[in-house]
Structures are given as C-alpha cells and as structure tokens.
Amino acid sequence: MANTKSSLKRAQIAERNRLRNKSYKSAVKTLMKKYLNTVAAYTANPTPELKQEVQARLSEAYGKIDKAIKRGVLHPNNGARKKSRLAHRLKPLAQTAE
C-alpha cells in the first residue's frame, strides 16, 4: 500500500488510467467483432445495402483504433496491425464483387 501523499495520488491516477484504457480496448474489440460479423453476413449474401454497412463498420472501427492510438492506449504498430487485419478480411470480397 502507498505510504506518502504523492504515492497515493499516483496510485489513484494509475487506477483511473487503467479503467479508461480498459474501456477503449473493449470498445475497439467490440467494433472489430461487429465488423467481422457484418463481413460474414455480406459474404453469405452480397447486397449493396450490406456493402454500405460493411464500409460504415470499417470506418467506425478505424476511427476508434485511431483514437486509442492518439490517446496512448494502443501502440501505433498494434493499431496498424489491427487495421490491416480488418482490411485484409474485406479485400478478397471486394475483388470478387467487382
């Protein structure tokens, strides 16, 4: 347990930051799952409406990943890898649809 006033404050700040980081990471994972589910639905039944939804989900996930990188929650390489994996899921579908 922290003894000094400054170490108590640092412990409180660390806990606050941990919870904030946890919420960002959770949101990123949730948006990635939503995107992957939408891509799976689009693969099963490619329609223009689903294609628009896939693009919207991808944009939403990219935005949250970029925000997490900007806030220092994710390392830039980690965020780039996540974005690359999301784009890679859509790439084969985009080529066959055209």
C-alpha positions in Angstrom: 0.0 0.0 0.0 1.2 3.5 -0.8 2.5 5.5 2.2 3.1 9.0 1.1 0.6 11.5 -0.2 2.2 11.6 -3.6 2.3 7.8 -4.0 -1.4 7.6 -3.0 -2.2 10.1 -5.7 -0.1 8.2 -8.3 -2.0 5.0 -7.4 -5.3 6.8 -7.9 -4.2 8.2 -11.2 -2.9 4.8 -12.3 -6.3 3.2 -11.5 -8.2 5.9 -13.3 -6.0 5.5 -16.4 -6.3 1.7 -16.3 -10.1 1.9 -16.3 -10.0 4.4 -19.2 -7.6 2.2 -21.2 -9.8 -0.8 -20.5 -12.9 0.9 -21.9 -11.0 2.0 -25.1 -9.7 -1.5 -25.6 -13.1 -3.0 -25.0 -14.7 -0.7 -27.5 -12.1 -1.5 -30.1 -12.7 -5.2 -29.7 -16.5 -4.7 -29.8 -16.3 -2.7 -33.0 -13.9 -5.2 -34.6 -16.3 -8.1 -33.8 -19.3 -6.1 -35.2 -17.3 -5.5 -38.4 -16.3 -9.2 -38.7 -19.9 -10.3 -38.2 -21.1 -7.8 -40.9 -18.4 -9.1 -43.3 -19.6 -12.7 -42.7 -23.2 -11.7 -43.4 -22.0 -9.8 -46.6 -20.1 -12.9 -47.7 -23.2 -15.1 -47.3 -25.4 -12.7 -49.2 -23.6 -9.8 -51.0 -26.1 -6.9 -51.4 -25.4 -3.2 -51.9 -27.0 -2.4 -48.5 -24.7 -4.9 -46.7 -21.7 -3.5 -48.6 -22.5 0.0 -47.3 -22.9 -1.4 -43.8 -19.6 -3.1 -44.0 -17.9 0.2 -45.1 -19.6 2.0 -42.2 -18.5 -0.6 -39.6 -14.9 -0.5 -41.0 -14.9 3.3 -40.8 -16.2 3.2 -37.2 -13.6 0.6 -36.2 -10.8 2.6 -37.8 -11.9 5.7 -36.0 -11.9 4.1 -32.6 -8.5 2.4 -33.3 -7.0 5.8 -34.3 -8.5 7.5 -31.2 -7.0 4.8 -29.0 -3.5 5.3 -30.6 -3.8 9.0 -30.2 -4.7 8.6 -26.5 -1.7 6.3 -26.0 -3.9 3.3 -25.2 -2.6 1.3 -28.1 0.9 1.3 -29.6 0.9 2.6 -33.1 2.2 -0.7 -34.6 -0.6 -2.6 -32.7 -3.2 -0.2 -34.2 -1.8 -0.5 -37.7 -1.8 -4.3 -37.3 -5.5 -4.3 -36.3 -6.5 -2.1 -39.1 -4.5 -4.2 -41.6 -6.2 -7.3 -40.4 -9.6 -5.7 -40.8 -8.9 -4.5 -44.3 -7.5 -7.9 -45.2 -10.8 -9.6 -44.4 -12.6 -7.4 -46.9 -10.0 -7.5 -49.7 -11.0 -10.9 -51.3 -14.7 -9.9 -51.2 -14.1 -6.5 -52.9 -12.2 -8.2 -55.7 -14.9 -10.8 -56.4 -17.8 -8.3 -56.2 -16.4 -6.1 -58.9 
